[in-house]
Amino acid sequence: MNFTQLLTFLAWACSLAMTAYTAYFFVIALFSLKKPKEYPRREPKTRFAVLVAARNEEAVIGGLVESLRAQNYPQELFDIIVVPNNCTDGTGPAAGRAGATVLDCTVPTSSKGEVLDFALNRIFRWEKRYDAVCVFDADNLVHPDFLSRMNDAWQAGARVAQAYRDSKNPTDTPISGCYSIYYWMVDRFYSQARSNLGLSAIINGSGFMVSMELLRRQGGWKTATITEDIEFSALCAMRREKIWWVPEAVTFDEQPLTFAQSWKQRKRWSTGMVQCMERYAAPLFSRGARGNLLALDSLLFFILPVVQVLGLLAMAGGAVFDLLGVSYGLFPATSLFHQIFFAVNLSFLTTFLGALLAVAANKKPIRPMLPAMAWYWIFIMSWMPLNLLCLVRKSTVWEAIPHTRAISLSQVKGVR
């Protein structure tokens, strides 16, 4: 095999991997068409610790606490605990004025996971006992029925559960709109689809519930990467602990406004994905080979950065071959495949239609989201070089994204 033959074979292999991977997630996504499971309404009994790690969030923490205090759930069955860490502003006093219990973080921390671990190990020693913890980000607003719906899921048997993640500001800028579309895709085409198949949803940063007993057994929040949410999802998969999907429990969070902010945040996400892949790919594969479907599905999620880089290399190789006039093959060997994955015009159209489908499937207004749909191709394609960068050079420094959208729940569109 000469050098040109080797390169054409590699292009074919990359396209085969990309096709198989895309087909798997596409087939799974079809199950999102089925109506999600509804949990019977139950009498409020679950005792919740509502936990918020907050770093320089003075501008928004009051709105979150107010939305939590307005829950349609007995006040004696939940406590709002805000954990200021590395703050240089008045986050703690603002949370206290709004009605939260303030638990100052007294140890050095460099990630949200470390803050959660600190807080849980203090709460474990309290005289008061909780059944579950619900975790939010400081920029969130929470639907009034959130705890009621999590109570329903808890009493139906859930010990780990993810809520529906919505946006405060989907129409502020095209970038905040792209984030909103991305989360609506994860909500509907990932979590809902897998829930309908009996697989796990994914812990998605905010608005999730975990059994306090489960956390006690593992000694707190024991994650080591900068993406504590998806790492915890992997730990659940390895233990065969299914993450339930509770779409009627809703949170709204503030999305970044600029591409520069987006790049910074997604670089952290991609670094965390690579860290999780390096740490958990082997144990997830081992458990998957022994019949743990949750572990196998989780493994396929974690190799996404590698698949995207393969796609980027295949695109670059195809462009070079075209310039040199070299004949090369792809899998499958059809012009339509070539157009979808390698031609800007059709790949843009495919991405635009996917974004449109996500907006429509989540019953969001289409016209205000059109600028974000037009930008979505750039948002998605920029993840390819970003993942390549993070595979080569990881950035483990947590950089804050400022949150300033201090609005009330009544000002968020779509809240019933």
N, C-alpha and C positions, 0 to 999 in steps of 0.2 A: 504493500500500500504506500503510494507516494504521498508527499505533503499535501497536495491539492485534494486527493482522495480522503485523507485524514480529516481535513477541514470540512469537506462536504458531509462526511459521516457525522462529525460533531454537530453540524448544523441540523442534520436530520434527527440526531439523538436529543438535542435540546428541544426541537419542535415536538418530538414524541412525548417528552416529559411534560412540556407545557400543555399539550393537548389532553393527556391523561389527567393531569391535575385539574385543568379547567372543567373537563367532563365530570369529574367526581363532584366538584362543588356545584356545578350546574344541576346535576341530577338531585343532589341533596336539596338544593334551593327550591325545586319543584314541589316539595312537600310543604312549603310555606303557603301553598294555595289552600291547604286544609285549615279549617277554623281551629284556633288554638284551644287547648284544654281550659275549661273553666272550673274553678274550685268552688264547692258549695259554700255559701255564706255561713259563717260560724260565729258563735258568741265570742266576744273579745276575752281572751284568756292569756295570750302569750305576753310575757314580760320582756320588753325590748330595752336594750342599751343602745341609744342612737349616738353614734360616734363620728366625730368630725375632726380630722387633722387639718390644721389651719396655719399657714405661713404668710404673714403680711396680707391679710384678707379683711382689713378693717372696713373697706368700702362695701363688701357684700355679705359679711357674716350675719349681720342683723336681719337681712331679708330671709336667709335660710332658716335661722332660729324662729322667726315669726311664722314661717310656713309650717314648721314642725309643731309649734305650739297650737296651730290651728287645725291639727289633725282631728278627724272624726273618729277618735279612739280615746278610751278613758285615760285621763291624764296620769292617774296613779299607776298605770301599767307601762309607762315608758319614761326614761330620763334622757335629756339631751346633754351630751358631754362633749364639749369643745376642747381640743388639745392644741393650744398655741405652741409653735416650735420655731426657733430661729427667727423670731419676729423683731422688727425694728419699728413697728407702728403700734396702734392701740387695738389690735385684734382681740386680745383677752378681755379688756374692759368693755368693748363693744358687744362681745358675746354675752358677757354677764348682764349688761343693761337690757339685752333683748330677752333674758330669762333662762340662759343656759347655765349648767354647771361647768366651771372652767377648771380644767386639770392641766396645770402648767407642766410642760415637758422639761424635766430637770437633768436629762442626760444628753450628750452630743448625738445628733441624728443627721443623716444625710439623705434619707429617703422616706417616703410615706410609709413603707413597710416597717421601718424601724420605729416610727412614731406610733403606729398601730400596736406594735409589740410592747412598747413601753406602756401605753394606755391599758391594754388588756391585762398585763401583769399587775397593774395597780388595781384594776377593777376586780380581778380574781380574789383580792384580799378584802374587798368590801364585805360588810355584813349583809347588804342587800344582794339578792341573787336574781339573775336574768336567765331567760330561756335562750335568747338569741341576741346577736348584735346586728344592727343595720348601719352600714357605712355610707357616708355622703362626703362629697367635696364641698368646700366652703362657698363656692360660687353657685351651688345648686339652689333651686326652688323645688318643693316637694308637693305633689298633689295631695289634697286633704284626705283621700281614701287610701294613701299608701300603706300605712300600718294595718289598716283593716284588711286589705287584700293580702298582705304578707301573713297576717294572722290566719286567714283562710288557708293559705298554702302550708303554713306550719302545721295546722291541725289535720291537713290532708296527708302529711308525712314528709314534707320538704325539710331538709336540714341545711341545705345550701340553695340559695335562689337568687336569680338576677331579675331586676325590674326593667321596664321599658325606659330607654334613655332618649329623651327628647331635648329640644333646644330652646333656650330663651330668645335667641337672636338669629334665627335662620335667614332673615332678609337684610341684616345690617350691611354685609359686604358679600361679594361672590365667594370669598374664602370661608366665611362663617356658614354660608349656604352649602359649600362643598362638605364641610364637616357634618352638617346636619344630614345631608344625603347619605354620607358614609355611615353614620350611626343608625339611620333608618334602614339601611341595607343590612347592617349587622343584626338589628332587632328582628327584621322580618325574614331575611334569607339565610341567616345563620342560626340565631337562637330559636326562633319559632319553628323553622324547618326541622331542626334537630330535636326539639321537644316533641314534635308530632311523630318523629321516628323512634322515640324512646332513647335518644342520645342526650348528651349534655348541652345546655346553653353555655355561654362563656361569661365568666366574671369580667365586667366591662368598666372597671375604674370607679364606678359610683353607683349608688342605689342598689346595693346587694345585701342579702341577709345570710348569716352563718350561725349555726348552732354554737352556743357558748360551751356546751359539753365537748363538742368536736375540737374547739380551740383550746380548751383546758387539756385535752388529751395530747395535743401536739405542743403544749407549753407556751402558747401565745400565737403571734403571727410570725411564723418562721419562714420568711422568704429572704433570698439573697441577691436578687437582681433589682434593677431599677424599674421593672414593670411588675409590681407585686400582684397585680390583678390576674394577668394571664399565667404567672407562675403558680399562683394558688389554684387556678383552673387545672393546671397540669398535675399538681399534687392530688387534687380531688379525683382526676381521671385515674391515676395510679392506684388509688384506694377504692376504685369503683364507686365513688360517691357522686351520684348524678347531681348536676346543677339544674334545678328546676327553673322554668321560665314563667314569670308572672307578669304578663303584659298589662294587666289592669292596675298594677302599681307603677306609677309614673314619676320620673324626675326630669327636671329641666336644667340644663347646664349651659354656661356661657362659652361660646366658641371663639377661637382666635379670629382676629379681623384682617390680618395681613399675611402675605405669603412668607415673609421673614419669620414671623411668629410661628406659622405653620411648619416651616422647615425645621426650626429649633425643636418644636415639640415632637414632630414625627421622627426626627433623628434620635431622640431619646427612646421613642417607642421601638424603632428599628433596632437600636442597640440592645434594648431589653429582649426583643424577640431573638436576636442572635445569642445573647447570654442564655436564654431559656433553651434554645436549640442545642447549644453546646452542653448544657447541664443535664437536660432531660431526654434528648433524642434516644440515647441508648436504653435507658430504663423504660421509656414509653414503648419502644420497639419490642423489647423483651416481654413486656406484659401484653402487648398487642398480639405477639406471636403465640401467646398462651390463651388467646380467646377474649382478651379484654378489649371490646370494641370501643369503649370510651377512650382508652389509651391510644388506640390506633388512630382514631379520628383526631385526637389532640396532637399526635405526632404530625399528621398531615397539615394541620394548622401551623405548627411551628416551623416547618420547612418552607413556608411561603417566601421568605427573603431569598433563599437559594433558587427557588423556581423563578422568581421575578428576575434575578440576575441572569439565569439561563436564558430567559426571554430577551433580556437586553443584549446578551452576547449573540443570540441567534439573529436579532434584528441588525446588529452591527455587522455580523458576518454576511448576512444577505445583501446588505447595502454594498459592501466591499466586492462581493462576487458579481453583483450587477454592474458595478463600475468596471471590473476587469473582464466582463463578458464570460465568466466561468459558469458552467451549468451545474446546478446543485439541486438536491431534492429536499423536500420537507415532508413531515407526516401530519395529516394525510396529504397525498400528492394531488391537491386540487387548487385551482386558482382562487377559489373562494377563501380557503384557509389562508393563503398567502396574503390576500387583500385584508382580511379581518385583522391579522396579527402584524402585518408589516407595512400596510399602506395607511398613511396618515388620515386620508379622507374617510375610509370605511371604519378604521379603528375609532376615529372621533365619533362617527355616527353610532357605532355599537355602544360606546361609552355613554353618549348622550341618551340613547334609548334606555340603557340600563338605569341611568339616573332618573329618567322620566317614569320608568316602571316603579322604582323605589318610592318616589314622591306619591304616585297614584295609589300604590298598594298600601301606603301608610295613611291614605286619605288626607293628604296635605294639599293646600291650594297650589295649582301648577303655575299660573302666570307669575306670581312674585318670585318663584324659584328658577325662572328661565335663565337669568344671568349665571346662577350657580351651575346649572346643567351645562351651559356652554363652557364654563371653566373646568368642569369635572375631569375632562380628558387630561388637562395639564396637571391637575391635582393627583390623578392616578399614575400618569406616566412619570411624574417626578419622583415617585416612590422607587422606581427602578435604580437610578443612579444613587439615590439615598441609601438603599439597601446595600449596593455594592460598596459604597463608602464605609458603611458600618461593619461590613464583613472584613474589610481591610484594616480599618482603624476605628475602634470603639470609642465612644465618648460617654463616660460614666458620671459626668458632672451634671447634677440636677440644676436646671436653669428655670427660674420662675416665669410664667406667662401672666402678665398683670390682668386682674379681673376688676372691671369698673362698672359693669352693667347692673347697677343697684336699682332693680325694679321690683315691684310686688307681684305676687302670683296673679292678681286680678288683671295685670297688664300683659300677661302672656297669652297670646292667641291660642285658641284651641282648648283651654282649660274649661272643663264642664263643672 
